[in-house]
Amino acid sequence: SGSSDPYCLVKVDNEVVARTATVWRSLNPFWGEEYNLRLPRGFHSFAVYVLDEDTIGQDDVIGKVSLSRQQILAEPRGVDSWLSLVPVEPDKEVQGEIHLELQVPEQGHPRVLRCHLIEARDLAPRDLSGTSDPFARVSCCGHTLETAVMKKTRFPRWHQLLEFELAESELGEAVLNVEVWDWDVVGKNDFLGQVEFSLDAICSNPTKGWFQLLPFPSAAEDHGAQLGALRLAVRLVEDRVLPAPYYQPLIQLLTEPILRPGQPSTGTALTILEEATSGESRQDVATKLVKIFLGQGLAVPLLDYLTTHELARTTDPNILFRSNSLASKSMEQFMKAVGLPYLQQVLQPALSRVFEEKRYVELDPSKMELSRGRRISFKGTLSETQVQESSLELLKGYLGDIVDAIVGSVEQCPLLMRMAFKQLRQRVEERFPSAEHQEVQYFSISGFLFLRFFAPAVLTPKLFGLREQHAEPRTARTLLLLAK
């Protein structure tokens, strides 16, 4: 059909840890899925494989993006860019570890690098027998040495010492490269993985242990135009979690302006946090604040504190809570934390109807596919007016179901959310008491409840746990019109 049904597999050290939904019939898929993975401290590589789902037979591998732990750590704010896909041969993915002992004794002239190749384990099978014939190739400063070949095993034991004489001029920036290969009688040898070490680091500190074998660096520039690219945002955060009492002074500092409301607001920890956070970090700060204050039973007073301060700064009620301020982001994160089960309960039945019917809905004449007419008429191609009228009736029906579900769900709405909105309405009424602004108190609530809660869930149900799969293109267009 000239298209694909792409999905992604996320791997850490060759172990699958996550799978995205499939985006049907698309060469430009959008997933928007986010995963928080708890990884072992010693992990080595992170990779995303893009595959094409097939109903019959095995899924086709389109390509992959691979990042080492060092590459991710080199970007404190994380990797966030388009990365070219590189080709993947499913039967030639590297795996396993190698056991090495590396040292450069301080005495002696010239200096000698001693590379003790002890063993390897869990290597990839390259032969029809399900084993390999592995040997190691060690390169340093333009010199290369090899171990003996171990026949028919994925767990070779070499116990072989290779030595390299080093000139003083070769120390410093030089790299020791250890590659593992599968020896073949006919044809070229198969690559099993590699690991690299800085010679300078070995000279200052002998190295011994098991090391993960890694693939060759990606040659993305050679294949990107053919295979496409993947937009990826990856951030590695290492948190050291201390016993709860250690955090008590910080919690007291944050909650003090809430527990003692009569104190001056300037100079409090919350005020400083609000002033110091930028747009890109505000989401993280809001998420953590909401979690802390929910744990203390003070989430609603926190929102009251933040929204009251934003109200005090706002003179035009028409732009109230429209920016991504700390108050707006905190309310957004609060609704997700408290109201996600409620959201799913309310929207799931109505959205399931949209997914099941797969009706053609379009109001924009420039986007209509009149030739396809959507077979709702036996009289041939439909006119623009007919498509608009049909679409409008369908949208009214779908939207009616959604609005009825929301309006009828008052008793199911979490008590904390209702308390927060009641408080918000009172604060807005106090700030803008005149008759001409009497509707602002309700607009402020609908701005959160609809624009930041229900509408995003209607637009992308998969991201809110309402569906297991993303919508196919026609249904996605209907959802976009409903959200608008």
C-alpha positions as semicolon CSV with decimal commas, in nm:
position;residue;x (nm);y (nm);z (nm)
1;S;0,000;0,000;0,000
2;G;0,305;0,226;0,010
3;S;0,264;0,269;0,385
4;S;0,359;0,099;0,714
5;D;0,209;0,017;1,053
6;P;0,499;0,129;1,275
7;Y;0,558;0,071;1,644
8;C;0,868;0,096;1,866
9;L;1,043;-0,145;2,100
10;V;1,258;0,007;2,375
11;K;1,558;-0,203;2,479
12;V;1,807;-0,159;2,762
13;D;2,117;-0,378;2,725
14;N;1,928;-0,587;2,465
15;E;1,634;-0,653;2,698
16;V;1,292;-0,529;2,581
17;V;1,150;-0,299;2,851
18;A;0,868;-0,118;2,668
19;R;0,655;-0,125;2,350
20;T;0,461;0,162;2,202
21;A;0,122;0,129;2,038
22;T;0,104;0,071;1,663
23;V;0,023;0,370;1,442
24;W;-0,168;0,228;1,147
25;R;-0,102;0,317;0,784
26;S;0,150;0,594;0,838
27;L;0,504;0,684;0,729
28;N;0,503;0,981;0,969
29;P;0,379;0,828;1,295
30;F;0,328;1,025;1,616
31;W;0,344;0,829;1,943
32;G;0,393;1,088;2,216
33;E;0,442;0,806;2,468
34;E;0,652;0,852;2,779
35;Y;0,818;0,582;2,989
36;N;0,990;0,613;3,325
37;L;1,229;0,318;3,350
38;R;1,412;0,220;3,666
39;L;1,746;0,093;3,544
40;P;2,035;-0,089;3,711
41;R;2,321;0,147;3,789
42;G;2,558;-0,041;3,560
43;F;2,348;-0,043;3,242
44;H;2,541;0,021;2,921
45;S;2,316;0,097;2,625
46;F;1,968;0,217;2,536
47;A;1,807;0,152;2,199
48;V;1,476;0,209;2,023
49;Y;1,381;-0,025;1,739
50;V;1,117;0,082;1,487
51;L;0,918;-0,208;1,342
52;D;0,634;-0,252;1,093
53;E;0,353;-0,468;1,230
54;D;0,232;-0,741;0,996
55;T;-0,090;-0,935;1,041
56;I;0,060;-1,238;0,870
57;G;0,419;-1,347;0,928
58;Q;0,697;-1,181;1,123
59;D;0,705;-0,805;1,182
60;D;0,959;-0,619;0,968
61;V;1,239;-0,424;1,137
62;I;1,268;-0,076;0,982
63;G;1,569;0,052;1,178
64;K;1,697;0,155;1,518
65;V;1,853;0,435;1,720
66;S;2,112;0,334;1,980
67;L;2,265;0,547;2,256
68;S;2,531;0,446;2,504
69;R;2,506;0,543;2,870
70;Q;2,800;0,780;2,817
71;Q;2,620;0,957;2,530
72;I;2,312;1,018;2,743
73;L;2,514;1,132;3,046
74;A;2,709;1,376;2,827
75;E;2,386;1,581;2,790
76;P;2,280;1,703;3,137
77;R;1,940;1,811;3,005
78;G;1,902;1,492;2,807
79;V;1,904;1,405;2,439
80;D;1,613;1,566;2,253
81;S;1,644;1,566;1,874
82;W;1,581;1,387;1,546
83;L;1,813;1,086;1,520
84;S;1,862;0,899;1,193
85;L;1,759;0,535;1,191
86;V;2,031;0,283;1,111
87;P;1,967;-0,059;0,959
88;V;1,920;-0,364;1,176
89;E;1,987;-0,727;1,091
90;P;1,783;-0,909;1,358
91;D;2,019;-1,210;1,367
92;K;2,328;-0,992;1,411
93;E;2,249;-0,793;1,721
94;V;2,534;-0,802;1,973
95;Q;2,488;-0,932;2,325
96;G;2,689;-1,072;2,614
97;E;2,984;-0,962;2,827
98;I;3,360;-1,006;2,831
99;H;3,583;-1,057;3,136
100;L;3,906;-0,854;3,115
101;E;4,201;-0,748;3,326
102;L;4,395;-0,444;3,197
103;Q;4,702;-0,278;3,347
104;V;5,014;-0,078;3,260
105;P;5,286;-0,133;3,527
106;E;5,460;0,189;3,631
107;Q;5,811;0,037;3,612
108;G;5,986;-0,067;3,298
109;H;6,091;0,097;2,979
110;P;5,921;0,091;2,742
111;R;5,588;0,076;2,924
112;V;5,388;-0,239;2,852
113;L;5,008;-0,270;2,831
114;R;4,898;-0,608;2,959
115;C;4,556;-0,721;2,838
116;H;4,439;-1,043;3,004
117;L;4,139;-1,184;2,816
118;I;3,983;-1,424;3,063
119;E;3,644;-1,528;2,922
120;A;3,313;-1,414;2,771
121;R;2,953;-1,516;2,829
122;D;2,612;-1,511;2,662
123;L;2,751;-1,423;2,316
124;A;2,512;-1,409;2,021
125;P;2,476;-1,736;1,827
126;R;2,606;-1,695;1,471
127;D;2,617;-2,055;1,345
128;L;2,332;-2,286;1,247
129;S;2,418;-2,500;1,549
130;G;2,309;-2,214;1,778
131;T;2,666;-2,146;1,890
132;S;2,967;-1,946;1,767
133;D;3,342;-1,986;1,723
134;P;3,456;-1,676;1,912
135;F;3,795;-1,510;1,922
136;A;3,901;-1,167;2,049
137;R;4,091;-0,901;1,855
138;V;4,269;-0,633;2,058
139;S;4,391;-0,309;1,897
140;C;4,597;-0,030;2,050
141;C;4,815;0,245;1,902
142;G;4,812;0,090;1,555
143;H;4,899;-0,263;1,672
144;T;4,659;-0,559;1,667
145;L;4,674;-0,900;1,840
146;E;4,426;-1,188;1,847
147;T;4,340;-1,472;2,084
148;A;4,288;-1,833;1,987
149;V;3,951;-1,941;1,844
150;M;3,720;-2,128;2,084
151;K;3,504;-2,370;1,881
152;K;3,127;-2,413;1,915
153;T;3,057;-2,213;2,229
154;R;2,887;-1,894;2,344
155;F;3,087;-1,901;2,670
156;P;3,453;-1,905;2,560
157;R;3,739;-1,921;2,812
158;W;4,063;-1,786;2,666
159;H;4,278;-1,710;2,973
160;Q;4,522;-1,548;2,731
161;L;4,759;-1,256;2,800
162;L;4,831;-1,010;2,516
163;E;5,100;-0,744;2,562
164;F;5,162;-0,416;2,377
165;E;5,477;-0,205;2,405
166;L;5,387;0,161;2,444
167;A;5,595;0,463;2,351
168;E;5,556;0,769;2,576
169;S;5,421;0,963;2,278
170;E;5,136;0,708;2,246
171;L;5,000;0,760;2,597
172;G;4,727;1,008;2,676
173;E;4,446;1,020;2,420
174;A;4,502;0,665;2,284
175;V;4,222;0,407;2,302
176;L;4,232;0,032;2,362
177;N;3,971;-0,149;2,152
178;V;3,862;-0,507;2,226
179;E;3,643;-0,675;1,963
180;V;3,490;-1,022;1,970
181;W;3,431;-1,207;1,641
182;D;3,284;-1,536;1,527
183;W;3,537;-1,719;1,308
184;D;3,400;-1,869;0,986
185;V;3,577;-2,112;0,755
186;V;3,395;-1,972;0,450
187;G;3,307;-1,606;0,408
188;K;3,380;-1,317;0,640
189;N;3,383;-1,340;1,016
190;D;3,073;-1,221;1,207
191;F;3,097;-0,933;1,455
192;L;2,993;-1,021;1,813
193;G;3,056;-0,691;1,993
194;Q;3,321;-0,455;2,121
195;V;3,431;-0,247;2,418
196;E;3,670;0,050;2,436
197;F;3,892;0,190;2,713
198;S;4,093;0,507;2,749
199;L;4,463;0,421;2,776
200;D;4,514;0,714;3,010
201;A;4,255;0,569;3,252
202;I;4,421;0,225;3,246
203;C;4,763;0,378;3,320
204;S;4,631;0,557;3,628
205;N;4,406;0,278;3,751
206;P;4,422;-0,094;3,655
207;T;4,088;-0,219;3,522
208;K;3,929;-0,558;3,590
209;G;3,575;-0,690;3,558
210;W;3,290;-0,789;3,329
211;F;3,210;-0,542;3,050
212;Q;2,904;-0,527;2,827
213;L;2,977;-0,581;2,459
214;L;2,849;-0,294;2,245
215;P;2,775;-0,261;1,873
216;F;2,982;-0,057;1,631
217;P;2,901;0,317;1,646
218;S;2,605;0,409;1,425
219;A;2,680;0,517;1,071
220;A;2,359;0,717;1,056
221;E;2,469;0,949;0,778
222;D;2,482;0,663;0,529
223;H;2,128;0,540;0,582
224;G;1,920;0,822;0,731
225;A;1,768;0,931;0,402
226;Q;1,660;0,574;0,325
227;L;1,519;0,472;0,661
228;G;1,393;0,798;0,808
229;A;1,450;0,945;1,153
230;L;1,307;0,914;1,502
231;R;1,231;1,210;1,727
232;L;1,344;1,101;2,070
233;A;1,376;1,266;2,411
234;V;1,589;1,069;2,661
235;R;1,707;1,189;3,000
236;L;1,901;0,992;3,260
237;V;1,844;1,098;3,620
238;E;2,026;0,935;3,908
239;D;1,840;0,993;4,235
240;R;1,985;0,911;4,575
241;V;1,689;0,847;4,804
242;L;1,758;0,902;5,174
243;P;1,547;0,792;5,473
244;A;1,234;1,006;5,522
245;P;1,360;1,206;5,826
246;Y;1,632;1,365;5,610
247;Y;1,366;1,542;5,404
248;Q;1,168;1,679;5,696
249;P;1,345;2,021;5,710
250;L;1,279;2,073;5,336
251;I;0,911;1,975;5,374
252;Q;0,876;2,215;5,668
253;L;1,032;2,492;5,460
254;L;0,793;2,430;5,169
255;T;0,478;2,392;5,379
256;E;0,546;2,684;5,614
257;P;0,360;2,949;5,406
258;I;0,062;2,711;5,380
259;L;0,049;2,623;5,749
260;R;0,107;2,987;5,855
261;P;-0,100;3,186;5,607
262;G;-0,066;3,515;5,794
263;Q;0,307;3,550;5,721
264;P;0,440;3,778;5,439
265;S;0,452;3,587;5,110
266;T;0,773;3,745;4,980
267;G;1,084;3,539;5,039
268;T;0,906;3,210;5,111
269;A;1,042;2,890;4,955
270;L;0,737;2,859;4,728
271;T;0,768;3,218;4,606
272;I;1,138;3,175;4,531
273;L;1,068;2,846;4,351
274;E;0,809;3,016;4,135
275;E;1,046;3,299;4,046
276;A;1,344;3,070;3,982
277;T;1,179;2,806;3,762
278;S;1,189;2,852;3,387
279;G;0,938;2,719;3,137
280;E;1,123;2,396;3,067
281;S;1,170;2,303;3,434
282;R;0,832;2,422;3,562
283;Q;0,659;2,095;3,470
284;D;0,905;1,892;3,681
285;V;0,883;2,132;3,974
286;A;0,502;2,131;3,964
287;T;0,490;1,750;3,951
288;K;0,718;1,714;4,252
289;L;0,539;1,985;4,452
290;V;0,200;1,820;4,396
291;K;0,336;1,481;4,505
292;I;0,493;1,629;4,820
293;F;0,181;1,820;4,920
294;L;-0,052;1,529;4,843
295;G;0,162;1,321;5,077
296;Q;0,121;1,586;5,346
297;G;-0,254;1,619;5,288
298;L;-0,202;1,981;5,178
299;A;-0,251;1,968;4,799
300;V;-0,567;2,184;4,798
301;P;-0,412;2,457;5,021
302;L;-0,103;2,454;4,794
303;L;-0,318;2,520;4,486
304;D;-0,504;2,792;4,673
305;Y;-0,172;2,958;4,765
306;L;-0,036;2,947;4,408
307;T;-0,357;3,054;4,233
308;T;-0,413;3,339;4,482
309;H;-0,067;3,476;4,403
310;E;-0,130;3,451;4,030
311;L;-0,465;3,627;4,070
312;A;-0,292;3,909;4,255
313;R;-0,057;3,959;3,956
314;T;-0,332;3,943;3,692
315;T;-0,518;4,258;3,591
316;D;-0,690;4,130;3,276
317;P;-0,937;3,845;3,356
318;N;-0,937;3,736;2,990
319;I;-0,581;3,598;3,022
320;L;-0,629;3,439;3,364
321;F;-0,438;3,108;3,400
322;R;-0,363;3,100;3,027
323;S;0,016;3,092;3,072
324;N;0,219;2,790;3,181
325;S;0,282;2,936;3,525
326;L;0,364;2,727;3,831
327;A;0,000;2,763;3,942
328;S;-0,136;2,639;3,607
329;K;0,112;2,351;3,583
330;S;0,048;2,248;3,945
331;M;-0,329;2,240;3,888
332;E;-0,273;2,036;3,571
333;Q;-0,054;1,781;3,750
334;F;-0,297;1,772;4,044
335;M;-0,588;1,681;3,814
336;K;-0,384;1,402;3,652
337;A;-0,271;1,263;3,988
338;V;-0,613;1,277;4,152
339;G;-0,857;1,249;3,862
340;L;-0,717;0,997;3,611
341;P;-0,951;0,708;3,712
342;Y;-1,244;0,952;3,702
343;L;-1,140;1,076;3,357
344;Q;-1,125;0,720;3,224
345;Q;-1,464;0,632;3,375
346;V;-1,631;0,935;3,216
347;L;-1,481;0,936;2,866
348;Q;-1,421;0,569;2,786
349;P;-1,778;0,474;2,674
350;A;-1,821;0,780;2,450
351;L;-1,477;0,749;2,289
352;S;-1,521;0,375;2,235
353;R;-1,818;0,457;2,009
354;V;-1,599;0,689;1,799
355;F;-1,331;0,419;1,762
356;E;-1,578;0,145;1,678
357;E;-1,783;0,336;1,418
358;K;-1,484;0,480;1,225
359;R;-1,714;0,730;1,051
360;Y;-1,585;0,990;0,805
361;V;-1,605;1,333;0,969
362;E;-1,471;1,653;0,812
363;L;-1,581;2,018;0,826
364;D;-1,292;2,180;0,639
365;P;-1,361;2,186;0,260
366;S;-0,986;2,191;0,184
367;K;-0,943;1,857;0,364
368;M;-1,249;1,676;0,226
369;E;-1,212;1,362;0,018
370;L;-1,528;1,395;-0,188
371;S;-1,428;1,126;-0,436
372;R;-1,433;0,873;-0,155
373;G;-1,769;1,004;-0,042
374;R;-1,758;0,759;0,241
375;R;-2,015;0,531;0,086
376;I;-2,293;0,672;0,303
377;S;-2,482;0,756;-0,014
378;F;-2,588;0,526;-0,298
379;K;-2,630;0,824;-0,529
380;G;-2,261;0,874;-0,604
381;T;-2,017;1,137;-0,481
382;L;-2,138;1,365;-0,202
383;S;-2,114;1,745;-0,221
384;E;-1,923;1,960;0,028
385;T;-2,249;2,067;0,188
386;Q;-2,367;1,710;0,229
387;V;-2,037;1,603;0,387
388;Q;-2,046;1,904;0,621
389;E;-2,404;1,836;0,725
390;S;-2,337;1,467;0,782
391;S;-2,017;1,546;0,974
392;L;-2,188;1,808;1,186
393;E;-2,462;1,565;1,287
394;L;-2,207;1,300;1,379
395;L;-1,998;1,549;1,578
396;K;-2,307;1,672;1,764
397;G;-2,394;1,314;1,852
398;Y;-2,044;1,230;1,974
399;L;-2,007;1,559;2,159
400;G;-2,350;1,517;2,316
401;D;-2,243;1,182;2,457
402;I;-1,924;1,334;2,599
403;V;-2,095;1,639;2,752
404;D;-2,376;1,427;2,899
405;A;-2,117;1,194;3,052
406;I;-1,929;1,488;3,207
407;V;-2,241;1,665;3,337
408;G;-2,376;1,341;3,481
409;S;-2,054;1,256;3,659
410;V;-2,064;1,509;3,942
411;E;-2,087;1,243;4,212
412;Q;-1,793;1,052;4,061
413;C;-1,567;1,358;4,045
414;P;-1,302;1,320;4,319
415;L;-1,374;1,522;4,631
416;L;-1,029;1,685;4,624
417;M;-1,089;1,816;4,272
418;R;-1,427;1,961;4,369
419;M;-1,275;2,124;4,677
420;A;-0,997;2,278;4,466
421;F;-1,242;2,414;4,209
422;K;-1,479;2,552;4,473
423;Q;-1,186;2,732;4,633
424;L;-1,069;2,860;4,293
425;R;-1,415;2,997;4,211
426;Q;-1,431;3,186;4,541
427;R;-1,083;3,339;4,493
428;V;-1,164;3,454;4,138
429;E;-1,495;3,603;4,254
430;E;-1,312;3,794;4,529
431;R;-1,051;3,923;4,280
432;F;-1,301;4,026;4,009
433;P;-1,626;4,105;4,196
434;S;-1,790;4,338;3,940
435;A;-2,101;4,230;3,749
436;E;-1,924;4,247;3,412
437;H;-1,681;3,979;3,531
438;Q;-1,931;3,743;3,691
439;E;-1,860;3,466;3,437
440;V;-1,481;3,474;3,493
441;Q;-1,515;3,252;3,802
442;Y;-1,658;2,977;3,581
443;F;-1,423;3,034;3,287
444;S;-1,128;2,988;3,523
445;I;-1,257;2,643;3,617
446;S;-1,346;2,540;3,261
447;G;-1,002;2,652;3,147
448;F;-0,853;2,381;3,366
449;L;-1,124;2,117;3,354
450;F;-1,179;2,124;2,978
451;L;-0,869;2,273;2,815
452;R;-0,614;2,092;3,036
453;F;-0,804;1,778;3,139
454;F;-1,088;1,652;2,917
455;A;-0,982;1,796;2,579
456;P;-0,626;1,652;2,578
457;A;-0,768;1,310;2,672
458;V;-1,018;1,328;2,383
459;L;-0,737;1,428;2,145
460;T;-0,494;1,148;2,242
461;P;-0,681;0,879;2,442
462;K;-0,383;0,643;2,438
463;L;-0,173;0,882;2,648
464;F;-0,439;0,889;2,921
465;G;-0,495;0,513;2,940
466;L;-0,831;0,531;2,758
467;R;-0,722;0,308;2,468
468;E;-0,451;0,049;2,416
469;Q;-0,373;0,173;2,064
470;H;-0,345;0,510;1,894
471;A;-0,628;0,611;1,663
472;E;-0,591;0,542;1,291
473;P;-0,587;0,860;1,073
474;R;-0,963;0,896;1,015
475;T;-1,054;0,846;1,381
476;A;-0,768;1,077;1,486
477;R;-0,917;1,354;1,270
478;T;-1,258;1,305;1,434
479;L;-1,098;1,323;1,779
480;L;-0,915;1,643;1,683
481;L;-1,244;1,808;1,576
482;L;-1,413;1,690;1,896
483;A;-1,131;1,826;2,113
484;K;-1,151;2,161;1,935
